[in-house]
């Protein structure tokens, strides 16, 4: 049986976070710098947290700020938000794929996300999804997104002690950036229309596979046969 690696985006792919990340960042920015709406007009979808925050620092003329301290403040606020509000929704089919695929296929699931790792784990913990992801690539550093996916592949191979055939590595996400990562790295891309981008836009970027959502587990699993 062939070994398959699936690298998952989080927001808009695994979960609908209903803007909790943006809200926590806005509150952290206000807490540290006294600035309201510090992230207005800053694009977040598909981007790395480190790049998003650096853009906010530049936009608001914040000089020599401690980004590590900002991330600590953000994660504390995010944790508090998720204690009192039901923000996170697991998207259709996700849990069944993670459970069934792991039990019946030689699947290994890794994260490939623009979220910094601590923030990613906080979001996933609300629905006990962390247990499916032992490793991944994260947005703690200001890298290109494809570097994050590449790091996820490297970390997965190190964790498993194997080298995956690139024909058996899939990146799954809800933005054109995820599709582009697949092309850059020579791995297969799976686009899902459960985030900010619809089918008409995603298909222009020519993913290897595309789904409106992951609710049809049989159809999804058929691509790995």
LINGIDA-V520461 format. One record per residue. SS is DSSP state (alpha for helix, beta for strand, coil for the rest). OMEGA is omega as a letter, one per 20 degrees, with the letter a starting at -180 (NA if undefined). D_FIRST is the distance of its C-alpha to the first C-alpha in Angstrom with 1 decimal. Layout:
BEGIN
[[SS:OMEGA:D_FIRST] [SS:OMEGA:D_FIRST]]
END
This chain:
BEGIN
[[coil:a:0.0] [coil:r:3.8] [coil:a:6.6] [beta:r:9.3] [beta:r:12.9] [beta:a:15.6] [beta:a:19.1] [beta:r:21.6] [coil:a:25.3] [coil:a:27.5] [beta:a:30.8] [coil:a:30.5] [coil:r:26.7] [coil:a:25.9] [beta:r:29.5] [beta:a:32.9] [coil:r:35.1] [coil:r:38.3] [coil:a:39.8] [alpha:r:39.9] [alpha:r:38.9] [alpha:a:41.7] [alpha:r:44.1] [alpha:r:43.3] [alpha:r:43.8] [alpha:a:47.1] [alpha:r:48.3] [alpha:r:47.4] [alpha:r:49.2] [alpha:r:52.2] [alpha:a:52.2] [alpha:a:52.1] [alpha:a:54.2] [coil:a:56.1] [coil:r:54.7] [coil:r:53.9] [coil:a:51.2] [coil:a:50.1] [coil:r:47.0] [coil:r:48.7] [coil:r:47.5] [coil:a:44.7] [coil:a:41.4] [coil:a:38.5] [coil:r:35.6] [coil:a:32.7] [coil:a:34.9] [coil:a:34.7] [alpha:a:37.0] [alpha:r:38.6] [alpha:r:39.6] [alpha:a:40.8] [alpha:r:43.0] [alpha:r:44.4] [alpha:r:45.4] [alpha:r:47.2] [alpha:a:49.0] [alpha:a:50.2] [alpha:a:51.2] [coil:r:53.2] [coil:r:54.7] [coil:a:53.2] [coil:r:53.6] [coil:r:52.2] [coil:r:50.4] [coil:a:48.0] [alpha:r:44.6] [alpha:r:43.1] [alpha:r:45.9] [alpha:a:45.3] [alpha:r:41.6] [alpha:r:42.7] [alpha:r:45.2] [alpha:a:42.8] [alpha:r:40.2] [alpha:r:43.0] [alpha:r:44.2] [alpha:r:40.7] [alpha:r:40.3] [alpha:r:43.7] [alpha:a:43.0] [alpha:r:39.9] [alpha:a:41.9] [alpha:a:44.5] [coil:r:42.9] [coil:a:39.9] [coil:a:38.6] [coil:r:34.8] [beta:r:33.0] [beta:a:29.3] [coil:a:28.4] [coil:r:27.2] [coil:a:23.6] [alpha:a:22.8] [alpha:r:22.7] [alpha:r:20.7] [alpha:a:18.0] [alpha:a:18.0] [alpha:a:18.0] [alpha:a:15.8] [alpha:a:13.1] [alpha:a:13.1] [alpha:a:13.1] [alpha:r:10.6] [coil:r:7.9] [coil:r:6.9] [beta:r:10.2] [beta:a:13.0] [beta:r:16.4] [beta:r:19.3] [beta:r:22.8] [beta:a:24.4] [coil:r:27.9] [coil:r:31.5] [coil:r:32.5] [coil:a:33.6] [alpha:a:31.3] [alpha:r:33.8] [alpha:r:34.7] [alpha:a:31.1] [alpha:r:30.6] [alpha:r:33.9] [alpha:a:32.8] [alpha:a:29.5] [alpha:a:31.1] [coil:r:33.2] [coil:r:30.4] [coil:r:28.3] [coil:a:25.5] [alpha:a:25.6] [alpha:a:23.4] [alpha:a:20.3] [coil:a:21.1] [coil:a:21.4] [coil:r:22.4] [beta:r:23.1] [beta:a:25.9] [coil:a:29.3] [coil:r:32.6] [coil:a:34.8] [coil:a:35.7] [coil:a:37.3] [coil:r:34.5] [coil:a:33.3] [alpha:a:30.5] [alpha:r:28.1] [alpha:r:28.7] [alpha:r:27.6] [alpha:r:24.2] [alpha:r:23.9] [alpha:r:24.9] [alpha:r:22.3] [alpha:r:19.5] [alpha:a:21.2] [alpha:r:21.7] [alpha:a:18.1] [alpha:r:17.0] [alpha:a:19.9] [alpha:a:19.1] [alpha:a:15.4] [coil:r:16.5] [coil:r:14.0] [coil:a:14.6] [coil:r:12.7] [coil:a:12.7] [alpha:r:15.4] [alpha:a:14.0] [alpha:r:11.4] [beta:a:14.5] [beta:r:16.6] [beta:a:20.1] [beta:a:21.6] [beta:a:25.3] [coil:a:28.5] [coil:r:30.6] [alpha:r:31.0] [alpha:r:30.5] [alpha:r:26.9] [alpha:r:26.4] [alpha:r:28.4] [alpha:r:26.3] [alpha:a:23.2] [alpha:a:25.5] [alpha:a:26.9] [alpha:a:23.7] [coil:r:21.9] [coil:a:19.1] [beta:a:18.7] [beta:r:21.1] [beta:r:21.3] [beta:r:24.9] [beta:a:26.2] [coil:a:29.8] [coil:r:30.5] [coil:a:32.4] [coil:a:35.5] [coil:a:34.4] [coil:a:34.3] [alpha:a:32.3] [alpha:r:35.2] [alpha:a:35.1] [alpha:a:31.3] [alpha:r:30.8] [coil:a:33.3] [coil:r:30.9] [coil:r:28.2] [coil:r:25.1] [coil:r:21.9] [beta:r:21.7] [beta:r:24.4] [beta:r:25.0] [coil:r:28.3] [coil:a:26.7] [coil:a:23.4] [coil:r:25.0] [coil:a:22.9] [alpha:a:19.6] [alpha:r:18.3] [alpha:a:19.3] [alpha:a:17.9] [alpha:a:14.3] [alpha:a:14.6] [coil:a:14.6] [coil:a:10.9] [coil:NA:9.9]]
END
